[in-house]
Amino acid sequence: MSRRATSCRGGFSLVEVMVVIVILGVLAALVVPRVMTMGGRRAEVAALALGDLLSVAARREALTSQPVSVGYDSERNRVTLLALVTESSEAGARAAWREDRLAPPVQLGESVVASVEADGASMNTKNWRIEFSPGVRRPALGITVTDAKGVDRWRVELPAIADQAIVSRGEGKGMLGESIDLDAGGAGSTAW
């Protein structure tokens, strides 16, 4: 009986400890890269939402006669669609920019607006507003969104004649300022 009592001791063998360490190492190898790229995913989501908002503004400009603008508020770190509305009062009617309730604002969260260009000219990244007026040529827009560390960069572009924003990874200037030669692309006799 004394033999049995000595073989049932509390504790772990060296093999058991090694197995646990290997399992923890495998789990860490799977989890750590996902956690490290989480900020980049947030920047991607913010860029996609910003692209959607710019597309809504461009379509609204093309389909209605109401002027709209897209504006960035650095205090709230959000981009909103604004509509020009006429307010009546005893003093008379006046036009004012108001947040459009039909298009939800884009909350950038931890993402940062790194650069903003209108027709290639840099704008202030802290507070900016770009107007979309029917009948007036809209500038080609380029906005770069990064994660909080500035590592993961996403580019949102809205060419002057397009109604759909383009979102791409990096800082390259994709469609802005470039003309497309349809003849060289094999669309010489195709109607466009």
ChimeraX commands (.cxc) that place a marker at each C-alpha (Angstrom):
marker #1 position 0.00,0.00,0.00 radius 0.5
marker #1 position 2.83,2.34,0.62 radius 0.5
marker #1 position 4.02,1.71,-2.92 radius 0.5
marker #1 position 0.70,2.90,-4.34 radius 0.5
marker #1 position 0.71,6.09,-2.27 radius 0.5
marker #1 position 4.12,7.11,-3.56 radius 0.5
marker #1 position 3.18,6.57,-7.24 radius 0.5
marker #1 position 0.07,8.83,-7.04 radius 0.5
marker #1 position 1.81,12.07,-6.33 radius 0.5
marker #1 position 0.51,15.48,-7.44 radius 0.5
marker #1 position 2.31,17.36,-10.20 radius 0.5
marker #1 position 3.11,17.20,-13.88 radius 0.5
marker #1 position 5.66,15.20,-15.75 radius 0.5
marker #1 position 8.13,16.85,-18.08 radius 0.5
marker #1 position 6.33,15.38,-21.09 radius 0.5
marker #1 position 2.99,16.87,-20.02 radius 0.5
marker #1 position 4.55,20.31,-19.57 radius 0.5
marker #1 position 6.18,20.10,-23.01 radius 0.5
marker #1 position 2.88,19.13,-24.67 radius 0.5
marker #1 position 1.11,22.11,-23.07 radius 0.5
marker #1 position 3.89,24.48,-24.21 radius 0.5
marker #1 position 3.67,23.17,-27.78 radius 0.5
marker #1 position -0.14,23.60,-27.82 radius 0.5
marker #1 position 0.14,27.17,-26.49 radius 0.5
marker #1 position 2.80,27.95,-29.12 radius 0.5
marker #1 position 0.55,26.69,-31.93 radius 0.5
marker #1 position -2.41,28.71,-30.63 radius 0.5
marker #1 position -0.25,31.84,-30.34 radius 0.5
marker #1 position 1.00,31.36,-33.90 radius 0.5
marker #1 position -2.60,31.27,-35.11 radius 0.5
marker #1 position -4.03,34.10,-33.00 radius 0.5
marker #1 position -1.26,36.74,-32.91 radius 0.5
marker #1 position -1.27,37.56,-36.66 radius 0.5
marker #1 position -5.04,38.06,-36.58 radius 0.5
marker #1 position -4.82,40.39,-33.61 radius 0.5
marker #1 position -1.97,42.35,-35.20 radius 0.5
marker #1 position -3.94,42.97,-38.43 radius 0.5
marker #1 position -7.13,44.02,-36.65 radius 0.5
marker #1 position -6.29,47.73,-37.03 radius 0.5
marker #1 position -5.80,47.25,-40.77 radius 0.5
marker #1 position -9.19,45.63,-41.07 radius 0.5
marker #1 position -10.75,48.58,-39.32 radius 0.5
marker #1 position -9.05,50.92,-41.80 radius 0.5
marker #1 position -10.36,48.79,-44.67 radius 0.5
marker #1 position -13.91,48.89,-43.31 radius 0.5
marker #1 position -13.68,52.68,-42.87 radius 0.5
marker #1 position -12.37,53.10,-46.43 radius 0.5
marker #1 position -15.15,50.93,-47.89 radius 0.5
marker #1 position -17.80,52.88,-45.96 radius 0.5
marker #1 position -16.26,56.16,-47.14 radius 0.5
marker #1 position -16.30,54.88,-50.72 radius 0.5
marker #1 position -20.00,54.05,-50.36 radius 0.5
marker #1 position -20.75,57.54,-48.99 radius 0.5
marker #1 position -18.87,59.24,-51.86 radius 0.5
marker #1 position -20.77,57.06,-54.35 radius 0.5
marker #1 position -24.10,58.07,-52.78 radius 0.5
marker #1 position -23.13,61.74,-53.02 radius 0.5
marker #1 position -22.09,61.39,-56.67 radius 0.5
marker #1 position -25.33,59.61,-57.57 radius 0.5
marker #1 position -27.38,62.19,-55.70 radius 0.5
marker #1 position -25.62,64.96,-57.62 radius 0.5
marker #1 position -26.32,63.21,-60.93 radius 0.5
marker #1 position -29.97,62.43,-60.24 radius 0.5
marker #1 position -31.29,65.44,-58.32 radius 0.5
marker #1 position -31.06,69.19,-58.46 radius 0.5
marker #1 position -30.20,69.52,-54.77 radius 0.5
marker #1 position -26.59,70.46,-54.01 radius 0.5
marker #1 position -24.86,68.09,-51.59 radius 0.5
marker #1 position -21.43,68.01,-50.03 radius 0.5
marker #1 position -19.26,65.56,-48.16 radius 0.5
marker #1 position -17.60,66.93,-45.05 radius 0.5
marker #1 position -15.14,65.67,-42.45 radius 0.5
marker #1 position -15.40,66.60,-38.78 radius 0.5
marker #1 position -12.10,65.84,-37.02 radius 0.5
marker #1 position -13.57,66.31,-33.53 radius 0.5
marker #1 position -16.00,63.43,-34.08 radius 0.5
marker #1 position -13.71,61.65,-36.59 radius 0.5
marker #1 position -16.53,61.13,-39.04 radius 0.5
marker #1 position -17.48,61.96,-42.61 radius 0.5
marker #1 position -21.05,63.06,-43.34 radius 0.5
marker #1 position -23.20,63.78,-46.35 radius 0.5
marker #1 position -24.62,67.29,-46.14 radius 0.5
marker #1 position -27.57,68.69,-48.09 radius 0.5
marker #1 position -28.23,72.35,-48.84 radius 0.5
marker #1 position -31.67,73.12,-47.41 radius 0.5
marker #1 position -33.67,76.32,-47.32 radius 0.5
marker #1 position -34.79,77.37,-43.86 radius 0.5
marker #1 position -37.63,79.84,-43.41 radius 0.5
marker #1 position -37.88,82.22,-40.52 radius 0.5
marker #1 position -39.38,85.60,-39.75 radius 0.5
marker #1 position -36.22,87.24,-41.07 radius 0.5
marker #1 position -36.64,85.44,-44.41 radius 0.5
marker #1 position -35.36,82.32,-46.10 radius 0.5
marker #1 position -31.73,81.30,-46.01 radius 0.5
marker #1 position -29.81,78.27,-47.24 radius 0.5
marker #1 position -27.83,76.15,-44.81 radius 0.5
marker #1 position -25.88,72.88,-44.94 radius 0.5
marker #1 position -27.53,70.17,-42.84 radius 0.5
marker #1 position -26.59,66.56,-42.24 radius 0.5
marker #1 position -28.53,64.29,-44.58 radius 0.5
marker #1 position -30.56,61.81,-42.54 radius 0.5
marker #1 position -30.88,59.36,-45.44 radius 0.5
marker #1 position -27.16,58.67,-45.65 radius 0.5
marker #1 position -25.63,57.58,-42.33 radius 0.5
marker #1 position -22.31,59.22,-41.42 radius 0.5
marker #1 position -19.11,57.20,-41.67 radius 0.5
marker #1 position -17.57,56.80,-38.23 radius 0.5
marker #1 position -13.85,56.35,-38.79 radius 0.5
marker #1 position -13.21,55.06,-35.26 radius 0.5
marker #1 position -9.48,54.50,-34.84 radius 0.5
marker #1 position -8.76,55.11,-38.53 radius 0.5
marker #1 position -7.12,58.35,-39.63 radius 0.5
marker #1 position -7.56,60.51,-42.75 radius 0.5
marker #1 position -3.94,60.74,-43.93 radius 0.5
marker #1 position -4.49,62.81,-47.08 radius 0.5
marker #1 position -7.24,64.46,-49.12 radius 0.5
marker #1 position -6.87,65.73,-52.68 radius 0.5
marker #1 position -9.33,67.52,-54.94 radius 0.5
marker #1 position -8.17,67.61,-58.58 radius 0.5
marker #1 position -4.67,66.75,-57.36 radius 0.5
marker #1 position -4.44,69.66,-54.92 radius 0.5
marker #1 position -3.88,68.71,-51.28 radius 0.5
marker #1 position -6.47,69.80,-48.74 radius 0.5
marker #1 position -6.41,70.22,-44.97 radius 0.5
marker #1 position -6.90,66.77,-43.42 radius 0.5
marker #1 position -8.46,68.14,-40.21 radius 0.5
marker #1 position -11.62,69.76,-41.55 radius 0.5
marker #1 position -12.71,69.63,-45.16 radius 0.5
marker #1 position -15.87,69.79,-47.20 radius 0.5
marker #1 position -16.30,69.10,-50.90 radius 0.5
marker #1 position -19.40,70.32,-52.73 radius 0.5
marker #1 position -21.25,68.34,-55.37 radius 0.5
marker #1 position -23.37,70.89,-57.28 radius 0.5
marker #1 position -25.56,69.78,-60.20 radius 0.5
marker #1 position -24.36,71.27,-63.49 radius 0.5
marker #1 position -20.91,72.12,-62.11 radius 0.5
marker #1 position -17.90,69.89,-62.74 radius 0.5
marker #1 position -17.05,67.98,-59.59 radius 0.5
marker #1 position -13.35,67.67,-58.72 radius 0.5
marker #1 position -11.66,64.29,-58.85 radius 0.5
marker #1 position -11.33,63.21,-55.23 radius 0.5
marker #1 position -8.69,61.10,-53.53 radius 0.5
marker #1 position -8.73,60.26,-49.82 radius 0.5
marker #1 position -6.19,58.06,-48.03 radius 0.5
marker #1 position -7.31,56.34,-44.82 radius 0.5
marker #1 position -4.84,54.59,-42.50 radius 0.5
marker #1 position -4.96,52.64,-39.28 radius 0.5
marker #1 position -3.94,54.41,-36.07 radius 0.5
marker #1 position -0.28,53.38,-36.54 radius 0.5
marker #1 position -0.17,54.56,-40.17 radius 0.5
marker #1 position 0.85,51.10,-41.38 radius 0.5
marker #1 position -2.18,49.88,-43.34 radius 0.5
marker #1 position -3.25,52.40,-46.01 radius 0.5
marker #1 position -6.39,52.45,-48.13 radius 0.5
marker #1 position -7.09,54.82,-51.00 radius 0.5
marker #1 position -10.63,55.98,-51.86 radius 0.5
marker #1 position -10.95,57.70,-55.24 radius 0.5
marker #1 position -13.90,59.27,-57.00 radius 0.5
marker #1 position -13.06,60.40,-60.55 radius 0.5
marker #1 position -14.75,63.63,-61.67 radius 0.5
marker #1 position -17.08,61.93,-64.13 radius 0.5
marker #1 position -17.83,58.76,-62.16 radius 0.5
marker #1 position -20.66,57.92,-59.82 radius 0.5
marker #1 position -18.86,55.01,-58.16 radius 0.5
marker #1 position -15.89,55.40,-55.82 radius 0.5
marker #1 position -12.90,53.07,-56.15 radius 0.5
marker #1 position -11.30,51.64,-52.99 radius 0.5
marker #1 position -7.84,50.13,-53.22 radius 0.5
marker #1 position -5.06,49.14,-50.85 radius 0.5
marker #1 position -2.08,51.48,-50.70 radius 0.5
marker #1 position -1.59,55.08,-51.80 radius 0.5
marker #1 position -1.44,54.76,-55.56 radius 0.5
marker #1 position -3.45,57.14,-57.66 radius 0.5
marker #1 position -5.50,54.70,-59.69 radius 0.5
marker #1 position -8.09,56.38,-61.91 radius 0.5
marker #1 position -7.59,60.02,-60.96 radius 0.5
marker #1 position -6.23,62.17,-63.71 radius 0.5
marker #1 position -5.90,59.29,-66.14 radius 0.5
marker #1 position -7.72,59.00,-69.42 radius 0.5
marker #1 position -8.83,55.65,-70.75 radius 0.5
marker #1 position -8.14,54.82,-74.39 radius 0.5
marker #1 position -11.07,52.62,-75.41 radius 0.5
marker #1 position -9.61,52.05,-78.88 radius 0.5
marker #1 position -6.39,50.63,-77.42 radius 0.5
marker #1 position -8.49,48.39,-75.18 radius 0.5
marker #1 position -10.16,46.80,-78.19 radius 0.5
marker #1 position -13.43,48.75,-77.93 radius 0.5
marker #1 position -12.90,50.76,-81.12 radius 0.5
marker #1 position -16.33,50.19,-82.70 radius 0.5
marker #1 position -18.26,49.28,-79.56 radius 0.5
marker #1 position -20.75,51.88,-78.34 radius 0.5
marker #1 position -20.01,53.18,-74.90 radius 0.5
marker link #1:1,2 radius 0.2
marker link #1:2,3 radius 0.2
marker link #1:3,4 radius 0.2
marker link #1:4,5 radius 0.2
marker link #1:5,6 radius 0.2
marker link #1:6,7 radius 0.2
marker link #1:7,8 radius 0.2
marker link #1:8,9 radius 0.2
marker link #1:9,10 radius 0.2
marker link #1:10,11 radius 0.2
marker link #1:11,12 radius 0.2
marker link #1:12,13 radius 0.2
marker link #1:13,14 radius 0.2
marker link #1:14,15 radius 0.2
marker link #1:15,16 radius 0.2
marker link #1:16,17 radius 0.2
marker link #1:17,18 radius 0.2
marker link #1:18,19 radius 0.2
marker link #1:19,20 radius 0.2
marker link #1:20,21 radius 0.2
marker link #1:21,22 radius 0.2
marker link #1:22,23 radius 0.2
marker link #1:23,24 radius 0.2
marker link #1:24,25 radius 0.2
marker link #1:25,26 radius 0.2
marker link #1:26,27 radius 0.2
marker link #1:27,28 radius 0.2
marker link #1:28,29 radius 0.2
marker link #1:29,30 radius 0.2
marker link #1:30,31 radius 0.2
marker link #1:31,32 radius 0.2
marker link #1:32,33 radius 0.2
marker link #1:33,34 radius 0.2
marker link #1:34,35 radius 0.2
marker link #1:35,36 radius 0.2
marker link #1:36,37 radius 0.2
marker link #1:37,38 radius 0.2
marker link #1:38,39 radius 0.2
marker link #1:39,40 radius 0.2
marker link #1:40,41 radius 0.2
marker link #1:41,42 radius 0.2
marker link #1:42,43 radius 0.2
marker link #1:43,44 radius 0.2
marker link #1:44,45 radius 0.2
marker link #1:45,46 radius 0.2
marker link #1:46,47 radius 0.2
marker link #1:47,48 radius 0.2
marker link #1:48,49 radius 0.2
marker link #1:49,50 radius 0.2
marker link #1:50,51 radius 0.2
marker link #1:51,52 radius 0.2
marker link #1:52,53 radius 0.2
marker link #1:53,54 radius 0.2
marker link #1:54,55 radius 0.2
marker link #1:55,56 radius 0.2
marker link #1:56,57 radius 0.2
marker link #1:57,58 radius 0.2
marker link #1:58,59 radius 0.2
marker link #1:59,60 radius 0.2
marker link #1:60,61 radius 0.2
marker link #1:61,62 radius 0.2
marker link #1:62,63 radius 0.2
marker link #1:63,64 radius 0.2
marker link #1:64,65 radius 0.2
marker link #1:65,66 radius 0.2
marker link #1:66,67 radius 0.2
marker link #1:67,68 radius 0.2
marker link #1:68,69 radius 0.2
marker link #1:69,70 radius 0.2
marker link #1:70,71 radius 0.2
marker link #1:71,72 radius 0.2
marker link #1:72,73 radius 0.2
marker link #1:73,74 radius 0.2
marker link #1:74,75 radius 0.2
marker link #1:75,76 radius 0.2
marker link #1:76,77 radius 0.2
marker link #1:77,78 radius 0.2
marker link #1:78,79 radius 0.2
marker link #1:79,80 radius 0.2
marker link #1:80,81 radius 0.2
marker link #1:81,82 radius 0.2
marker link #1:82,83 radius 0.2
marker link #1:83,84 radius 0.2
marker link #1:84,85 radius 0.2
marker link #1:85,86 radius 0.2
marker link #1:86,87 radius 0.2
marker link #1:87,88 radius 0.2
marker link #1:88,89 radius 0.2
marker link #1:89,90 radius 0.2
marker link #1:90,91 radius 0.2
marker link #1:91,92 radius 0.2
marker link #1:92,93 radius 0.2
marker link #1:93,94 radius 0.2
marker link #1:94,95 radius 0.2
marker link #1:95,96 radius 0.2
marker link #1:96,97 radius 0.2
marker link #1:97,98 radius 0.2
marker link #1:98,99 radius 0.2
marker link #1:99,100 radius 0.2
marker link #1:100,101 radius 0.2
marker link #1:101,102 radius 0.2
marker link #1:102,103 radius 0.2
marker link #1:103,104 radius 0.2
marker link #1:104,105 radius 0.2
marker link #1:105,106 radius 0.2
marker link #1:106,107 radius 0.2
marker link #1:107,108 radius 0.2
marker link #1:108,109 radius 0.2
marker link #1:109,110 radius 0.2
marker link #1:110,111 radius 0.2
marker link #1:111,112 radius 0.2
marker link #1:112,113 radius 0.2
marker link #1:113,114 radius 0.2
marker link #1:114,115 radius 0.2
marker link #1:115,116 radius 0.2
marker link #1:116,117 radius 0.2
marker link #1:117,118 radius 0.2
marker link #1:118,119 radius 0.2
marker link #1:119,120 radius 0.2
marker link #1:120,121 radius 0.2
marker link #1:121,122 radius 0.2
marker link #1:122,123 radius 0.2
marker link #1:123,124 radius 0.2
marker link #1:124,125 radius 0.2
marker link #1:125,126 radius 0.2
marker link #1:126,127 radius 0.2
marker link #1:127,128 radius 0.2
marker link #1:128,129 radius 0.2
marker link #1:129,130 radius 0.2
marker link #1:130,131 radius 0.2
marker link #1:131,132 radius 0.2
marker link #1:132,133 radius 0.2
marker link #1:133,134 radius 0.2
marker link #1:134,135 radius 0.2
marker link #1:135,136 radius 0.2
marker link #1:136,137 radius 0.2
marker link #1:137,138 radius 0.2
marker link #1:138,139 radius 0.2
marker link #1:139,140 radius 0.2
marker link #1:140,141 radius 0.2
marker link #1:141,142 radius 0.2
marker link #1:142,143 radius 0.2
marker link #1:143,144 radius 0.2
marker link #1:144,145 radius 0.2
marker link #1:145,146 radius 0.2
marker link #1:146,147 radius 0.2
marker link #1:147,148 radius 0.2
marker link #1:148,149 radius 0.2
marker link #1:149,150 radius 0.2
marker link #1:150,151 radius 0.2
marker link #1:151,152 radius 0.2
marker link #1:152,153 radius 0.2
marker link #1:153,154 radius 0.2
marker link #1:154,155 radius 0.2
marker link #1:155,156 radius 0.2
marker link #1:156,157 radius 0.2
marker link #1:157,158 radius 0.2
marker link #1:158,159 radius 0.2
marker link #1:159,160 radius 0.2
marker link #1:160,161 radius 0.2
marker link #1:161,162 radius 0.2
marker link #1:162,163 radius 0.2
marker link #1:163,164 radius 0.2
marker link #1:164,165 radius 0.2
marker link #1:165,166 radius 0.2
marker link #1:166,167 radius 0.2
marker link #1:167,168 radius 0.2
marker link #1:168,169 radius 0.2
marker link #1:169,170 radius 0.2
marker link #1:170,171 radius 0.2
marker link #1:171,172 radius 0.2
marker link #1:172,173 radius 0.2
marker link #1:173,174 radius 0.2
marker link #1:174,175 radius 0.2
marker link #1:175,176 radius 0.2
marker link #1:176,177 radius 0.2
marker link #1:177,178 radius 0.2
marker link #1:178,179 radius 0.2
marker link #1:179,180 radius 0.2
marker link #1:180,181 radius 0.2
marker link #1:181,182 radius 0.2
marker link #1:182,183 radius 0.2
marker link #1:183,184 radius 0.2
marker link #1:184,185 radius 0.2
marker link #1:185,186 radius 0.2
marker link #1:186,187 radius 0.2
marker link #1:187,188 radius 0.2
marker link #1:188,189 radius 0.2
marker link #1:189,190 radius 0.2
marker link #1:190,191 radius 0.2
marker link #1:191,192 radius 0.2
view
